[in-house]
Amino acid sequence: LGRFYERIKTHPLRRAINPLVPERVRQKMASSRDQNLEEPPPMPEAIVRRLNAFYRDDIEGLETLIQRDLSVWKN
């Protein structure tokens, strides 16, 4: 989404449409965009361990299937 926004930020079509979009709508869109760019809070370590244990067998099966090392997924 960030790359998309950067591409259209200076696009001529955006400059042409901008005056047609009410300021309140533009502010709402910008606010929504900015919220989506915020870094999520870190996941609690207990949940990380639980998810790692839950998916470990699936990840190992996928490693075998695609013959790739997915050890970074198991941390």
Kinemage of the C-alpha trace (Angstrom):
@kinemage 1
@onewidth
@group {chain A} dominant
@subgroup {mainchain}
@vectorlist {calphas} color= white
{ca leu a 1} P 0.000 0.000 0.000
{ca gly a 2} L 2.850 2.368 0.777
{ca arg a 3} L 4.447 1.859 -2.639
{ca phe a 4} L 1.066 2.325 -4.316
{ca tyr a 5} L 0.509 5.573 -2.454
{ca glu a 6} L 3.978 6.827 -3.379
{ca arg a 7} L 3.291 6.075 -7.052
{ca ile a 8} L -0.031 7.891 -7.173
{ca lys a 9} L 1.022 10.777 -4.931
{ca thr a 10} L 2.288 12.812 -7.877
{ca his a 11} L 0.237 11.216 -10.648
{ca pro a 12} L -1.485 13.796 -12.915
{ca leu a 13} L -4.820 12.002 -12.586
{ca arg a 14} L -4.689 12.400 -8.816
{ca arg a 15} L -4.071 16.113 -9.176
{ca ala a 16} L -7.069 16.335 -11.519
{ca ile a 17} L -9.395 14.370 -9.225
{ca asn a 18} L -8.247 15.900 -5.936
{ca pro a 19} L -10.409 19.046 -6.207
{ca leu a 20} L -13.470 16.850 -6.818
{ca val a 21} L -13.029 14.846 -3.609
{ca pro a 22} L -14.261 16.608 -0.469
{ca glu a 23} L -11.559 17.559 2.029
{ca arg a 24} L -13.189 15.453 4.751
{ca val a 25} L -13.023 12.330 2.546
{ca arg a 26} L -9.367 13.011 1.686
{ca gln a 27} L -8.548 13.410 5.386
{ca lys a 28} L -10.343 10.154 6.214
{ca met a 29} L -8.419 8.329 3.466
{ca ala a 30} L -5.109 9.774 4.666
{ca ser a 31} L -5.904 8.812 8.254
{ca ser a 32} L -6.766 5.274 7.196
{ca arg a 33} L -3.575 5.044 5.152
{ca asp a 34} L -1.468 6.266 8.060
{ca gln a 35} L -3.059 3.789 10.483
{ca asn a 36} L -2.231 0.936 8.118
{ca leu a 37} L 1.413 2.017 8.061
{ca glu a 38} L 1.850 1.938 11.833
{ca glu a 39} L 4.040 -0.808 13.259
{ca pro a 40} L 1.911 -3.306 15.170
{ca pro a 41} L 2.822 -3.911 18.819
{ca pro a 42} L 5.092 -6.906 19.447
{ca met a 43} L 3.366 -10.206 20.071
{ca pro a 44} L 3.732 -11.531 23.625
{ca glu a 45} L 6.497 -14.139 23.871
{ca ala a 46} L 4.127 -16.775 25.271
{ca ile a 47} L 1.935 -16.525 22.174
{ca val a 48} L 4.969 -16.658 19.870
{ca arg a 49} L 6.130 -19.888 21.554
{ca arg a 50} L 2.641 -21.375 21.362
{ca leu a 51} L 2.269 -20.549 17.655
{ca asn a 52} L 5.750 -21.886 16.886
{ca ala a 53} L 4.893 -25.166 18.594
{ca phe a 54} L 1.510 -25.353 16.850
{ca tyr a 55} L 2.921 -24.824 13.333
{ca arg a 56} L 6.283 -26.614 13.703
{ca asp a 57} L 5.124 -29.887 12.092
{ca asp a 58} L 3.459 -28.048 9.209
{ca ile a 59} L 6.581 -25.991 8.561
{ca glu a 60} L 8.785 -29.082 8.624
{ca gly a 61} L 6.428 -30.824 6.201
{ca leu a 62} L 6.552 -27.826 3.889
{ca glu a 63} L 10.364 -27.810 4.082
{ca thr a 64} L 10.378 -31.417 2.885
{ca leu a 65} L 7.825 -30.740 0.175
{ca ile a 66} L 9.580 -27.733 -1.348
{ca gln a 67} L 13.107 -28.836 -0.348
{ca arg a 68} L 13.934 -25.466 1.184
{ca asp a 69} L 15.209 -24.423 4.607
{ca leu a 70} L 12.466 -22.586 6.496
{ca ser a 71} L 14.259 -22.460 9.840
{ca val a 72} L 13.618 -18.706 10.142
{ca trp a 73} L 9.903 -19.550 10.328
{ca lys a 74} L 10.553 -21.812 13.324
{ca asn a 75} L 12.152 -19.172 15.562
